[in-house]
Structure formats: structure tokens, C-alpha cells
């Protein structure tokens, strides 16, 4: 699986430079294990950074910023280059997600079928914006740019399960289920 791009341009050098200065050097044993395993599995293949990031995401559920120095060293890249790739792809979230992850498609086919209204409704229901996790840890809301389900737009996933032709009523029902699970 390839992480969908954020749908924007690569971050500017100044932004990345500021972020690099904030990179923490400390990793927990679990983080360190995941990072070393990813490096060992992919370091000799071309384009190794993306598969490494995917492995870390699979192991930890997020890609902590603290792993940037190790990845940069292993691949002979700058920290800015690693951070630039991480920030370009939505899936490489830096913080652990909530118990449920709602991904709403924001690309054109879904927008033309009412995705913007669904986005507003989802924000209001969850009480968070895109890229945020509720304070109670119940849910994370993320944008995605095409789920490959354009023929059944608008589309979303909840915990990886795809839903198409989502009406406001259907959205409410899905979020009600999610609320029930979160209690
Ligand atoms: S544009 Fe939403 S699934 Fe393709």
C-alpha cells in the first residue's frame, strides 16, 4: 500500500528546516526496534525510505519524529529530506491515532458528490478538524485524496473499511456506531 499524498506541494525548505531543529533524538525501545527492523529490511533497495516508513507505521501505528535521525543516517539523506517525505504523505501520522480512524475522501469525484458537506458534518459530529484526534482518544479524522472508489462517491473509510455513496443519513449512522464502540 502506498500512502496517499497530501494533495499539496512539498513543504518549503524554511518550514522543513524549522521542523528539523525540533526533531527529538530519543526513541523508546519499541520505536527503536521498529526503526532498526525497517532499516534492516529495506536499506539496500532503491527508494528505501517509503517502505521503511510503511513498516514503522505498521509496527507502531504512527511514525514518530524521533525516528528521523536514524532513517536519515541509514539512507545517507538529510533530516530535512526525510521530514519532507513524511510530511508529504498523510498516512505517516506523527502521533498515535485514536481508537477509530475516519478517513474522508476530499478529491474531486467525491467533492462533486457532496464530500464537502460530509466533511462539515463529520467535523461537527466528532468535534475535531482534519488531522486531529479527539481528546478522549475515541477517534482521529484524516483526509484522503481518492480511495479508488470514485464510481461510488462520496466515499470514506472507518478503521480501513470502505463505505461508498455515503449520504448524510448514512454518515450519521456510521458515526453513531463508532460512538457506541467508543463508550
Ligand atoms: S475521488 Fe473519492 S474515491 Fe476517488
Backbone and ligand atoms as CSV (ligand in chain L), in Angstrom:
chain,resi,resn,atom,element,x,y,z
A,1,UNK,N,N,0.837,-1.176,0.000
A,1,UNK,CA,C,0.000,0.000,0.000
A,1,UNK,C,C,0.880,1.236,0.000
A,2,UNK,N,N,0.543,2.181,-0.828
A,2,UNK,CA,C,1.280,3.430,-0.814
A,2,UNK,C,C,0.451,4.483,-0.138
A,3,UNK,N,N,1.085,5.263,0.692
A,3,UNK,CA,C,0.355,6.315,1.384
A,3,UNK,C,C,-0.103,7.351,0.384
A,4,UNK,N,N,-1.362,7.769,0.460
A,4,UNK,CA,C,-1.809,8.827,-0.436
A,4,UNK,C,C,-1.134,10.146,-0.108
A,5,UNK,N,N,-0.791,10.897,-1.150
A,5,UNK,CA,C,-0.132,12.175,-0.934
A,5,UNK,C,C,-1.102,13.163,-0.329
A,6,UNK,N,N,-0.571,14.187,0.311
A,6,UNK,CA,C,-1.398,15.184,0.953
A,6,UNK,C,C,-2.137,16.043,-0.053
A,7,UNK,N,N,-1.797,15.932,-1.306
A,7,UNK,CA,C,-2.530,16.678,-2.298
A,7,UNK,C,C,-2.008,18.081,-2.463
A,8,UNK,N,N,-0.908,18.428,-1.825
A,8,UNK,CA,C,-0.328,19.748,-1.978
A,8,UNK,C,C,1.091,19.627,-2.476
A,9,UNK,N,N,1.831,20.726,-2.427
A,9,UNK,CA,C,3.206,20.693,-2.869
A,9,UNK,C,C,4.096,20.297,-1.698
A,10,UNK,N,N,5.345,19.958,-2.004
A,10,UNK,CA,C,6.296,19.624,-0.957
A,10,UNK,C,C,6.478,20.850,-0.060
A,11,UNK,N,N,6.726,20.647,1.244
A,11,UNK,CA,C,6.900,21.786,2.137
A,11,UNK,C,C,8.135,22.597,1.766
A,12,UNK,N,N,8.102,23.908,2.077
A,12,UNK,CA,C,9.224,24.757,1.709
A,12,UNK,C,C,10.431,24.445,2.589
A,13,UNK,N,N,11.610,24.809,2.098
A,13,UNK,CA,C,12.846,24.488,2.820
A,13,UNK,C,C,12.864,25.114,4.210
A,14,UNK,N,N,12.367,26.364,4.314
A,14,UNK,CA,C,12.395,27.037,5.620
A,14,UNK,C,C,11.527,26.299,6.629
A,15,UNK,N,N,10.341,25.834,6.160
A,15,UNK,CA,C,9.454,25.104,7.069
A,15,UNK,C,C,10.134,23.832,7.547
A,16,UNK,N,N,10.717,23.104,6.598
A,16,UNK,CA,C,11.359,21.843,6.960
A,16,UNK,C,C,12.546,22.098,7.873
A,17,UNK,N,N,13.298,23.174,7.610
A,17,UNK,CA,C,14.460,23.476,8.459
A,17,UNK,C,C,14.006,23.714,9.897
A,18,UNK,N,N,12.917,24.454,10.059
A,18,UNK,CA,C,12.404,24.699,11.408
A,18,UNK,C,C,11.990,23.402,12.075
A,19,UNK,N,N,11.370,22.511,11.279
A,19,UNK,CA,C,10.916,21.251,11.843
A,19,UNK,C,C,12.102,20.371,12.220
A,20,UNK,N,N,13.142,20.412,11.403
A,20,UNK,CA,C,14.316,19.595,11.683
A,20,UNK,C,C,14.907,19.959,13.030
A,21,UNK,N,N,14.915,21.247,13.342
A,21,UNK,CA,C,15.515,21.666,14.610
A,21,UNK,C,C,14.702,21.154,15.794
A,22,UNK,N,N,13.445,20.751,15.530
A,22,UNK,CA,C,12.588,20.273,16.618
A,22,UNK,C,C,12.619,18.753,16.749
A,23,UNK,N,N,13.389,18.072,15.900
A,23,UNK,CA,C,13.420,16.609,15.947
A,23,UNK,C,C,14.030,16.146,17.269
A,24,UNK,N,N,13.299,15.276,17.938
A,24,UNK,CA,C,13.814,14.724,19.187
A,24,UNK,C,C,14.745,13.563,18.880
A,25,UNK,N,N,15.775,13.405,19.681
A,25,UNK,CA,C,16.740,12.336,19.446
A,25,UNK,C,C,16.343,11.057,20.179
A,26,UNK,N,N,15.398,11.135,21.106
A,26,UNK,CA,C,15.140,9.978,21.954
A,26,UNK,C,C,14.059,9.079,21.370
A,27,UNK,N,N,14.312,7.783,21.408
A,27,UNK,CA,C,13.332,6.809,20.954
A,27,UNK,C,C,13.102,5.805,22.068
A,28,UNK,N,N,11.860,5.355,22.215
A,28,UNK,CA,C,11.559,4.294,23.164
A,28,UNK,C,C,12.123,2.989,22.604
A,29,UNK,N,N,12.239,1.946,23.450
A,29,UNK,CA,C,12.719,0.656,22.933
A,29,UNK,C,C,11.839,0.129,21.800
A,30,UNK,N,N,10.527,0.313,21.912
A,30,UNK,CA,C,9.629,-0.176,20.850
A,30,UNK,C,C,9.882,0.571,19.546
A,31,UNK,N,N,10.044,1.883,19.662
A,31,UNK,CA,C,10.335,2.679,18.456
A,31,UNK,C,C,11.653,2.249,17.846
A,32,UNK,N,N,12.647,2.127,18.688
A,32,UNK,CA,C,13.973,1.775,18.198
A,32,UNK,C,C,13.939,0.416,17.500
A,33,UNK,N,N,13.220,-0.530,18.077
A,33,UNK,CA,C,13.126,-1.855,17.467
A,33,UNK,C,C,12.469,-1.792,16.100
A,34,UNK,N,N,11.391,-1.005,16.008
A,34,UNK,CA,C,10.667,-0.897,14.734
A,34,UNK,C,C,11.538,-0.215,13.680
A,35,UNK,N,N,12.254,0.802,14.094
A,35,UNK,CA,C,13.081,1.538,13.139
A,35,UNK,C,C,14.244,0.663,12.665
A,36,UNK,N,N,14.889,-0.034,13.601
A,36,UNK,CA,C,16.023,-0.874,13.197
A,36,UNK,C,C,15.563,-2.021,12.296
A,37,UNK,N,N,14.396,-2.585,12.584
A,37,UNK,CA,C,13.877,-3.662,11.731
A,37,UNK,C,C,13.577,-3.140,10.332
A,38,UNK,N,N,13.001,-1.937,10.253
A,38,UNK,CA,C,12.682,-1.355,8.942
A,38,UNK,C,C,13.959,-1.068,8.157
A,39,UNK,N,N,14.955,-0.565,8.848
A,39,UNK,CA,C,16.230,-0.269,8.171
A,39,UNK,C,C,16.859,-1.565,7.667
A,40,UNK,N,N,16.884,-2.577,8.508
A,40,UNK,CA,C,17.496,-3.851,8.112
A,40,UNK,C,C,16.768,-4.466,6.919
A,41,UNK,N,N,15.449,-4.300,6.866
A,41,UNK,CA,C,14.659,-4.938,5.802
A,41,UNK,C,C,14.820,-4.239,4.457
A,42,UNK,N,N,15.094,-2.945,4.464
A,42,UNK,CA,C,14.981,-2.198,3.198
A,42,UNK,C,C,16.202,-1.374,2.811
A,43,UNK,N,N,17.218,-1.320,3.617
A,43,UNK,CA,C,18.258,-0.318,3.386
A,43,UNK,C,C,18.966,-0.494,2.047
A,44,UNK,N,N,18.998,-1.700,1.503
A,44,UNK,CA,C,19.741,-1.918,0.263
A,44,UNK,C,C,18.888,-1.800,-0.993
A,45,UNK,N,N,17.611,-1.510,-0.838
A,45,UNK,CA,C,16.796,-1.411,-2.043
A,45,UNK,C,C,16.635,0.046,-2.467
A,46,UNK,N,N,16.450,0.275,-3.772
A,46,UNK,CA,C,16.240,1.647,-4.213
A,46,UNK,C,C,14.922,2.197,-3.660
A,47,UNK,N,N,14.900,3.470,-3.384
A,47,UNK,CA,C,13.675,4.077,-2.853
A,47,UNK,C,C,13.281,3.489,-1.522
A,48,UNK,N,N,14.288,3.258,-0.651
A,48,UNK,CA,C,14.039,2.516,0.593
A,48,UNK,C,C,13.225,3.299,1.619
A,49,UNK,N,N,13.203,4.621,1.509
A,49,UNK,CA,C,12.573,5.393,2.579
A,49,UNK,C,C,11.079,5.077,2.722
A,50,UNK,N,N,10.354,5.032,1.609
A,50,UNK,CA,C,8.906,4.787,1.722
A,50,UNK,C,C,8.596,3.428,2.340
A,51,UNK,N,N,9.216,2.331,1.876
A,51,UNK,CA,C,8.919,1.058,2.553
A,51,UNK,C,C,9.328,1.054,4.020
A,52,UNK,N,N,10.397,1.755,4.361
A,52,UNK,CA,C,10.769,1.851,5.786
A,52,UNK,C,C,9.669,2.559,6.577
A,53,UNK,N,N,9.182,3.671,6.027
A,53,UNK,CA,C,8.140,4.417,6.734
A,53,UNK,C,C,6.868,3.584,6.870
A,54,UNK,N,N,6.550,2.830,5.814
A,54,UNK,CA,C,5.367,1.959,5.891
A,54,UNK,C,C,5.547,0.894,6.972
A,55,UNK,N,N,6.736,0.320,7.070
A,55,UNK,CA,C,6.976,-0.716,8.088
A,55,UNK,C,C,6.842,-0.130,9.498
A,56,UNK,N,N,7.396,1.057,9.684
A,56,UNK,CA,C,7.314,1.691,11.008
A,56,UNK,C,C,5.860,2.006,11.346
A,57,UNK,N,N,5.131,2.496,10.339
A,57,UNK,CA,C,3.710,2.785,10.549
A,57,UNK,C,C,2.950,1.512,10.929
A,58,UNK,N,N,3.257,0.417,10.239
A,58,UNK,CA,C,2.568,-0.846,10.525
A,58,UNK,C,C,2.899,-1.335,11.945
A,59,UNK,N,N,4.139,-1.115,12.366
A,59,UNK,CA,C,4.564,-1.621,13.680
A,59,UNK,C,C,4.038,-0.762,14.824
A,60,UNK,N,N,4.009,0.548,14.624
A,60,UNK,CA,C,3.710,1.460,15.736
A,60,UNK,C,C,2.363,2.162,15.615
A,61,UNK,N,N,1.784,2.169,14.406
A,61,UNK,CA,C,0.545,2.908,14.188
A,61,UNK,C,C,0.780,4.372,13.882
A,62,UNK,N,N,2.021,4.799,13.953
A,62,UNK,CA,C,2.399,6.166,13.593
A,62,UNK,C,C,3.902,6.175,13.321
A,63,UNK,N,N,4.377,7.305,12.815
A,63,UNK,CA,C,5.809,7.421,12.521
A,63,UNK,C,C,6.355,8.570,13.365
A,64,UNK,N,N,6.884,8.251,14.544
A,64,UNK,CA,C,7.337,9.323,15.435
A,64,UNK,C,C,8.480,10.122,14.823
A,65,UNK,N,N,8.480,11.400,15.111
A,65,UNK,CA,C,9.524,12.264,14.573
A,65,UNK,C,C,10.915,11.833,15.059
A,66,UNK,N,N,10.940,11.177,16.216
A,66,UNK,CA,C,12.227,10.757,16.771
A,66,UNK,C,C,12.955,9.754,15.889
A,67,UNK,N,N,12.234,9.136,14.937
A,67,UNK,CA,C,12.909,8.146,14.091
A,67,UNK,C,C,13.645,8.802,12.921
A,68,UNK,N,N,13.454,10.088,12.728
A,68,UNK,CA,C,14.032,10.763,11.563
A,68,UNK,C,C,15.560,10.662,11.517
A,69,UNK,N,N,16.275,10.951,12.612
A,69,UNK,CA,C,17.739,10.883,12.518
A,69,UNK,C,C,18.254,9.507,12.113
A,70,UNK,N,N,17.669,8.453,12.662
A,70,UNK,CA,C,18.137,7.103,12.335
A,70,UNK,C,C,17.898,6.783,10.859
A,71,UNK,N,N,16.735,7.171,10.356
A,71,UNK,CA,C,16.440,6.914,8.943
A,71,UNK,C,C,17.367,7.730,8.038
A,72,UNK,N,N,17.572,8.979,8.405
A,72,UNK,CA,C,18.444,9.841,7.602
A,72,UNK,C,C,19.861,9.270,7.559
A,73,UNK,N,N,20.361,8.840,8.722
A,73,UNK,CA,C,21.714,8.271,8.768
A,73,UNK,C,C,21.803,7.003,7.933
A,74,UNK,N,N,20.796,6.147,8.052
A,74,UNK,CA,C,20.839,4.859,7.354
A,74,UNK,C,C,20.813,5.033,5.844
A,75,UNK,N,N,20.139,6.065,5.379
A,75,UNK,CA,C,19.956,6.249,3.934
A,75,UNK,C,C,20.849,7.342,3.363
A,76,UNK,N,N,21.691,7.900,4.221
A,76,UNK,CA,C,22.570,8.988,3.787
A,76,UNK,C,C,21.756,10.152,3.193
A,77,UNK,N,N,20.658,10.441,3.860
A,77,UNK,CA,C,19.814,11.578,3.489
A,77,UNK,C,C,19.903,12.624,4.591
A,78,UNK,N,N,19.469,13.829,4.288
A,78,UNK,CA,C,19.377,14.834,5.343
A,78,UNK,C,C,18.090,14.606,6.125
A,79,UNK,N,N,18.050,15.106,7.349
A,79,UNK,CA,C,16.809,15.022,8.128
A,79,UNK,C,C,15.680,15.773,7.420
A,80,UNK,N,N,16.052,16.859,6.758
A,80,UNK,CA,C,15.031,17.633,6.034
A,80,UNK,C,C,14.389,16.804,4.933
A,81,UNK,N,N,15.205,15.986,4.265
A,81,UNK,CA,C,14.641,15.155,3.192
A,81,UNK,C,C,13.670,14.124,3.762
A,82,UNK,N,N,14.051,13.507,4.884
A,82,UNK,CA,C,13.168,12.511,5.493
A,82,UNK,C,C,11.879,13.184,5.971
A,83,UNK,N,N,12.010,14.309,6.642
A,83,UNK,CA,C,10.827,15.024,7.125
A,83,UNK,C,C,9.945,15.494,5.976
A,84,UNK,N,N,10.587,15.906,4.872
A,84,UNK,CA,C,9.816,16.358,3.715
A,84,UNK,C,C,8.928,15.246,3.177
A,85,UNK,N,N,9.469,14.024,3.105
A,85,UNK,CA,C,8.670,12.890,2.626
A,85,UNK,C,C,7.572,12.561,3.637
A,86,UNK,N,N,7.938,12.537,4.913
A,86,UNK,CA,C,6.928,12.221,5.943
A,86,UNK,C,C,5.764,13.199,5.910
A,87,UNK,N,N,6.089,14.472,5.726
A,87,UNK,CA,C,5.027,15.473,5.795
A,87,UNK,C,C,4.219,15.523,4.506
A,88,UNK,N,N,4.740,14.930,3.423
A,88,UNK,CA,C,4.027,14.956,2.137
A,88,UNK,C,C,2.918,13.919,2.092
A,89,UNK,N,N,3.020,12.875,2.888
A,89,UNK,CA,C,2.049,11.785,2.850
A,89,UNK,C,C,1.221,11.767,4.134
A,90,UNK,N,N,-0.105,11.780,3.951
A,90,UNK,CA,C,-0.995,11.805,5.111
A,90,UNK,C,C,-0.847,10.611,6.022
A,91,UNK,N,N,-0.616,9.444,5.430
A,91,UNK,CA,C,-0.658,8.246,6.260
A,91,UNK,C,C,0.455,8.203,7.300
A,92,UNK,N,N,1.529,8.936,7.062
A,92,UNK,CA,C,2.644,8.876,8.003
A,92,UNK,C,C,2.394,9.831,9.164
A,93,UNK,N,N,1.345,9.574,9.891
A,93,UNK,CA,C,0.989,10.445,11.017
A,93,UNK,C,C,2.068,10.347,12.098
A,94,UNK,N,N,2.333,11.470,12.751
A,94,UNK,CA,C,3.421,11.502,13.733
A,94,UNK,C,C,2.993,11.069,15.118
A,95,UNK,N,N,1.691,11.066,15.358
A,95,UNK,CA,C,1.208,10.747,16.706
A,95,UNK,C,C,0.267,9.543,16.642
A,96,UNK,N,N,0.158,8.796,17.733
A,96,UNK,CA,C,-0.733,7.640,17.723
A,96,UNK,C,C,-2.163,8.073,17.408
A,97,UNK,N,N,-2.875,7.290,16.589
A,97,UNK,CA,C,-4.252,7.656,16.258
A,97,UNK,C,C,-5.196,7.311,17.401
A,98,UNK,N,N,-6.445,7.796,17.273
A,98,UNK,CA,C,-7.476,7.408,18.218
A,98,UNK,C,C,-7.890,5.953,18.017
A,99,UNK,N,N,-8.842,5.515,18.819
A,99,UNK,CA,C,-9.275,4.116,18.731
A,99,UNK,C,C,-9.939,3.828,17.387
A,100,UNK,N,N,-10.537,4.829,16.781
A,100,UNK,CA,C,-11.124,4.693,15.448
A,100,UNK,C,C,-10.527,5.771,14.549
A,101,UNK,N,N,-10.280,5.388,13.291
A,101,UNK,CA,C,-9.739,6.349,12.325
A,101,UNK,C,C,-10.743,6.516,11.184
A,102,UNK,N,N,-11.239,7.741,11.040
A,102,UNK,CA,C,-12.177,8.075,9.965
A,102,UNK,C,C,-11.394,8.826,8.895
A,103,UNK,N,N,-11.415,8.273,7.673
A,103,UNK,CA,C,-10.744,8.937,6.552
A,103,UNK,C,C,-11.800,9.304,5.526
A,104,UNK,N,N,-11.880,10.595,5.270
A,104,UNK,CA,C,-12.900,11.108,4.359
A,104,UNK,C,C,-12.231,11.547,3.064
A,105,UNK,N,N,-12.763,11.077,1.936
A,105,UNK,CA,C,-12.156,11.441,0.655
A,105,UNK,C,C,-12.477,12.892,0.317
A,106,UNK,N,N,-11.440,13.653,0.002
A,106,UNK,CA,C,-11.588,15.076,-0.329
A,106,UNK,C,C,-11.252,15.349,-1.794
A,107,UNK,N,N,-11.127,14.309,-2.605
A,107,UNK,CA,C,-10.747,14.518,-4.009
A,107,UNK,C,C,-11.980,14.831,-4.855
A,108,UNK,N,N,-11.723,15.146,-6.134
A,108,UNK,CA,C,-12.740,15.782,-6.976
A,108,UNK,C,C,-14.028,14.991,-7.122
A,109,UNK,N,N,-13.926,13.702,-7.449
A,109,UNK,CA,C,-15.158,12.933,-7.705
A,109,UNK,C,C,-16.045,12.941,-6.467
A,110,UNK,N,N,-15.436,12.816,-5.310
A,110,UNK,CA,C,-16.226,12.816,-4.077
A,110,UNK,C,C,-16.740,14.214,-3.752
A,111,UNK,N,N,-15.904,15.226,-4.020
A,111,UNK,CA,C,-16.374,16.599,-3.784
A,111,UNK,C,C,-17.610,16.898,-4.634
A,112,UNK,N,N,-17.579,16.422,-5.881
A,112,UNK,CA,C,-18.716,16.720,-6.767
A,112,UNK,C,C,-19.986,15.996,-6.326
A,113,UNK,N,N,-19.824,15.037,-5.418
A,113,UNK,CA,C,-20.988,14.278,-4.938
A,113,UNK,C,C,-21.307,14.582,-3.480
A,114,UNK,N,N,-20.789,15.706,-2.976
A,114,UNK,CA,C,-21.214,16.147,-1.648
A,114,UNK,C,C,-20.246,15.903,-0.517
A,115,UNK,N,N,-18.967,15.643,-0.861
A,115,UNK,CA,C,-17.991,15.347,0.202
A,115,UNK,C,C,-17.755,16.542,1.124
A,116,UNK,N,N,-17.883,17.755,0.596
A,116,UNK,CA,C,-17.644,18.917,1.471
A,116,UNK,C,C,-18.683,18.989,2.594
A,117,UNK,N,N,-19.925,18.704,2.234
A,117,UNK,CA,C,-20.973,18.712,3.265
A,117,UNK,C,C,-20.737,17.591,4.276
A,118,UNK,N,N,-20.301,16.438,3.777
A,118,UNK,CA,C,-19.989,15.332,4.699
A,118,UNK,C,C,-18.843,15.712,5.630
A,119,UNK,N,N,-17.873,16.443,5.074
A,119,UNK,CA,C,-16.724,16.851,5.885
A,119,UNK,C,C,-17.180,17.762,7.023
A,120,UNK,N,N,-18.039,18.727,6.694
A,120,UNK,CA,C,-18.543,19.635,7.728
A,120,UNK,C,C,-19.298,18.867,8.801
A,121,UNK,N,N,-20.124,17.918,8.340
A,121,UNK,CA,C,-20.936,17.134,9.273
A,121,UNK,C,C,-20.034,16.271,10.162
A,122,UNK,N,N,-19.006,15.700,9.573
A,122,UNK,CA,C,-18.104,14.839,10.349
A,122,UNK,C,C,-17.328,15.655,11.367
A,123,UNK,N,N,-16.841,16.815,10.934
A,123,UNK,CA,C,-16.137,17.711,11.872
A,123,UNK,C,C,-17.033,18.039,13.069
A,124,UNK,N,N,-18.278,18.409,12.751
A,124,UNK,CA,C,-19.201,18.816,13.817
A,124,UNK,C,C,-19.514,17.644,14.741
A,125,UNK,N,N,-19.742,16.466,14.147
A,125,UNK,CA,C,-20.092,15.304,14.965
A,125,UNK,C,C,-18.937,14.886,15.876
A,126,UNK,N,N,-17.745,14.881,15.324
A,126,UNK,CA,C,-16.588,14.420,16.110
A,126,UNK,C,C,-16.005,15.536,16.969
A,127,UNK,N,N,-16.283,16.774,16.597
A,127,UNK,CA,C,-15.750,17.900,17.359
A,127,UNK,C,C,-14.267,18.126,17.138
A,128,UNK,N,N,-13.769,17.677,15.991
A,128,UNK,CA,C,-12.360,17.867,15.655
A,128,UNK,C,C,-12.239,18.216,14.178
A,129,UNK,N,N,-11.077,18.743,13.821
A,129,UNK,CA,C,-10.807,19.051,12.421
A,129,UNK,C,C,-9.960,17.926,11.828
A,130,UNK,N,N,-9.734,18.000,10.530
A,130,UNK,CA,C,-8.875,17.017,9.878
A,130,UNK,C,C,-7.471,17.069,10.482
A,131,UNK,N,N,-6.889,15.898,10.665
A,131,UNK,CA,C,-5.552,15.815,11.236
A,131,UNK,C,C,-5.556,15.809,12.752
A,132,UNK,N,N,-6.752,15.798,13.356
A,132,UNK,CA,C,-6.823,15.846,14.817
A,132,UNK,C,C,-7.414,14.561,15.386
A,133,UNK,N,N,-7.105,14.344,16.671
A,133,UNK,CA,C,-7.663,13.224,17.424
A,133,UNK,C,C,-8.444,13.789,18.597
A,134,UNK,N,N,-9.606,13.216,18.861
A,134,UNK,CA,C,-10.407,13.719,19.980
A,134,UNK,C,C,-9.651,13.582,21.297
A,135,UNK,N,N,-9.938,14.498,22.208
A,135,UNK,CA,C,-9.231,14.500,23.492
A,135,UNK,C,C,-9.451,13.199,24.257
A,136,UNK,N,N,-10.614,12.553,24.051
A,136,UNK,CA,C,-10.869,11.290,24.749
A,136,UNK,C,C,-10.245,10.101,24.032
A,137,UNK,N,N,-9.545,10.367,22.918
A,137,UNK,CA,C,-8.856,9.298,22.193
A,137,UNK,C,C,-9.791,8.408,21.396
A,138,UNK,N,N,-11.069,8.805,21.271
A,138,UNK,CA,C,-12.040,7.923,20.614
A,138,UNK,C,C,-11.846,7.866,19.101
A,139,UNK,N,N,-11.438,8.966,18.487
A,139,UNK,CA,C,-11.411,8.981,17.020
A,139,UNK,C,C,-10.392,9.978,16.494
A,140,UNK,N,N,-9.857,9.632,15.337
A,140,UNK,CA,C,-8.982,10.522,14.578
A,140,UNK,C,C,-9.649,10.768,13.234
A,141,UNK,N,N,-9.609,12.000,12.769
A,141,UNK,CA,C,-10.197,12.351,11.465
A,141,UNK,C,C,-9.071,12.729,10.504
A,142,UNK,N,N,-9.037,12.049,9.371
A,142,UNK,CA,C,-7.978,12.320,8.395
A,142,UNK,C,C,-8.576,12.492,7.002
A,143,UNK,N,N,-7.992,13.395,6.192
A,143,UNK,CA,C,-8.418,13.498,4.799
A,143,UNK,C,C,-7.671,12.454,3.970
A,144,UNK,N,N,-8.262,12.075,2.860
A,144,UNK,CA,C,-7.569,11.200,1.922
A,144,UNK,C,C,-7.965,11.659,0.531
A,145,UNK,N,N,-7.059,11.484,-0.413
A,145,UNK,CA,C,-7.301,12.014,-1.756
A,145,UNK,C,C,-7.438,10.869,-2.741
A,146,UNK,N,N,-8.610,10.315,-2.775
A,146,UNK,CA,C,-9.092,9.222,-3.608
A,146,UNK,C,C,-8.849,7.875,-2.935
A,147,UNK,N,N,-9.941,7.179,-2.756
A,147,UNK,CA,C,-9.905,5.835,-2.176
A,147,UNK,C,C,-10.092,4.787,-3.265
A,148,UNK,N,N,-10.022,5.210,-4.529
A,148,UNK,CA,C,-10.229,4.266,-5.625
A,148,UNK,C,C,-11.680,3.815,-5.718
A,149,UNK,N,N,-12.569,4.608,-5.185
A,149,UNK,CA,C,-13.986,4.230,-5.141
A,149,UNK,C,C,-14.846,5.335,-5.756
A,150,UNK,N,N,-14.269,6.019,-6.773
A,150,UNK,CA,C,-14.910,7.211,-7.328
A,150,UNK,C,C,-16.301,6.906,-7.888
A,151,UNK,N,N,-16.492,5.717,-8.420
A,151,UNK,CA,C,-17.790,5.373,-9.003
A,151,UNK,C,C,-18.878,5.318,-7.937
A,152,UNK,N,N,-18.459,5.181,-6.688
A,152,UNK,CA,C,-19.427,5.140,-5.582
A,152,UNK,C,C,-19.197,6.306,-4.627
A,153,UNK,N,N,-18.878,7.475,-5.208
A,153,UNK,CA,C,-18.653,8.664,-4.396
A,153,UNK,C,C,-19.959,9.166,-3.793
A,154,UNK,N,N,-19.884,9.861,-2.662
A,154,UNK,CA,C,-18.682,10.135,-1.869
A,154,UNK,C,C,-18.317,8.936,-0.997
A,155,UNK,N,N,-17.015,8.833,-0.731
A,155,UNK,CA,C,-16.513,7.644,-0.052
A,155,UNK,C,C,-15.732,8.022,1.198
A,156,UNK,N,N,-15.697,7.076,2.123
A,156,UNK,CA,C,-14.878,7.231,3.330
A,156,UNK,C,C,-14.493,5.850,3.826
A,157,UNK,N,N,-13.523,5.814,4.715
A,157,UNK,CA,C,-13.219,4.573,5.413
A,157,UNK,C,C,-13.304,4.826,6.912
A,158,UNK,N,N,-13.724,3.807,7.623
A,158,UNK,CA,C,-13.654,3.831,9.080
A,158,UNK,C,C,-12.887,2.594,9.501
A,159,UNK,N,N,-11.764,2.817,10.128
A,159,UNK,CA,C,-10.869,1.726,10.530
A,159,UNK,C,C,-10.553,0.822,9.342
A,160,UNK,N,N,-10.340,1.443,8.190
A,160,UNK,CA,C,-9.924,0.716,6.997
A,160,UNK,C,C,-11.071,0.119,6.201
A,161,UNK,N,N,-12.281,0.165,6.711
A,161,UNK,CA,C,-13.425,-0.394,5.984
A,161,UNK,C,C,-14.037,0.676,5.090
A,162,UNK,N,N,-14.153,0.328,3.801
A,162,UNK,CA,C,-14.603,1.298,2.800
A,162,UNK,C,C,-16.128,1.398,2.766
A,163,UNK,N,N,-16.621,2.638,2.703
A,163,UNK,CA,C,-18.051,2.899,2.552
A,163,UNK,C,C,-18.230,3.858,1.373
A,164,UNK,N,N,-19.151,3.526,0.472
A,164,UNK,CA,C,-19.409,4.361,-0.695
A,164,UNK,C,C,-20.833,4.871,-0.713
A,165,UNK,N,N,-21.048,5.851,-1.607
A,165,UNK,CA,C,-22.361,6.503,-1.734
A,165,UNK,C,C,-22.896,6.908,-0.358
A,166,UNK,N,N,-22.041,7.570,0.400
A,166,UNK,CA,C,-22.386,7.914,1.779
A,166,UNK,C,C,-23.272,9.162,1.784
A,167,UNK,N,N,-24.469,9.002,2.239
A,167,UNK,CA,C,-25.390,10.131,2.395
A,167,UNK,C,C,-25.207,10.702,3.807
A,168,UNK,N,N,-25.728,11.898,4.059
A,168,UNK,CA,C,-25.653,12.430,5.427
A,168,UNK,C,C,-26.287,11.482,6.446
A,169,UNK,N,N,-27.392,10.861,6.070
A,169,UNK,CA,C,-28.052,9.925,6.989
A,169,UNK,C,C,-27.156,8.711,7.266
A,170,UNK,N,N,-26.540,8.202,6.196
A,170,UNK,CA,C,-25.644,7.046,6.359
A,170,UNK,C,C,-24.434,7.434,7.215
A,171,UNK,N,N,-23.928,8.642,6.981
A,171,UNK,CA,C,-22.797,9.114,7.782
A,171,UNK,C,C,-23.172,9.146,9.262
A,172,UNK,N,N,-24.345,9.694,9.560
A,172,UNK,CA,C,-24.781,9.751,10.958
A,172,UNK,C,C,-24.845,8.350,11.561
A,173,UNK,N,N,-25.352,7.396,10.785
A,173,UNK,CA,C,-25.472,6.023,11.298
A,173,UNK,C,C,-24.085,5.441,11.569
A,174,UNK,N,N,-23.151,5.685,10.660
A,174,UNK,CA,C,-21.789,5.161,10.848
A,174,UNK,C,C,-21.133,5.787,12.081
A,175,UNK,N,N,-21.335,7.085,12.249
A,175,UNK,CA,C,-20.722,7.751,13.403
A,175,UNK,C,C,-21.414,7.357,14.699
A,176,UNK,N,N,-22.704,7.034,14.616
A,176,UNK,CA,C,-23.414,6.527,15.802
A,176,UNK,C,C,-22.796,5.197,16.246
A,177,UNK,N,N,-22.505,4.324,15.254
A,177,UNK,CA,C,-21.880,3.038,15.577
A,177,UNK,C,C,-20.529,3.261,16.245
A,178,UNK,N,N,-19.816,4.194,15.682
A,178,UNK,CA,C,-18.489,4.498,16.211
A,178,UNK,C,C,-18.579,5.018,17.642
A,179,UNK,N,N,-19.573,5.891,17.887
A,179,UNK,CA,C,-19.785,6.403,19.240
A,179,UNK,C,C,-20.091,5.263,20.203
A,180,UNK,N,N,-20.920,4.328,19.752
A,180,UNK,CA,C,-21.285,3.202,20.599
A,180,UNK,C,C,-20.078,2.375,20.976
A,181,UNK,N,N,-19.179,2.166,20.003
A,181,UNK,CA,C,-17.963,1.381,20.260
A,181,UNK,C,C,-17.015,2.087,21.191
A,182,UNK,N,N,-17.089,3.406,21.213
A,182,UNK,CA,C,-16.098,4.188,21.962
A,182,UNK,C,C,-16.435,4.316,23.433
A,183,UNK,N,N,-17.660,3.948,23.790
A,183,UNK,CA,C,-18.040,4.125,25.193
A,183,UNK,C,C,-17.447,3.049,26.060
L,1,LIG,S1,S,-12.329,10.769,-5.553
L,1,LIG,FE1,FE,-13.132,9.900,-3.738
L,1,LIG,S2,S,-12.847,7.779,-4.072
L,1,LIG,FE2,FE,-11.949,8.666,-5.814
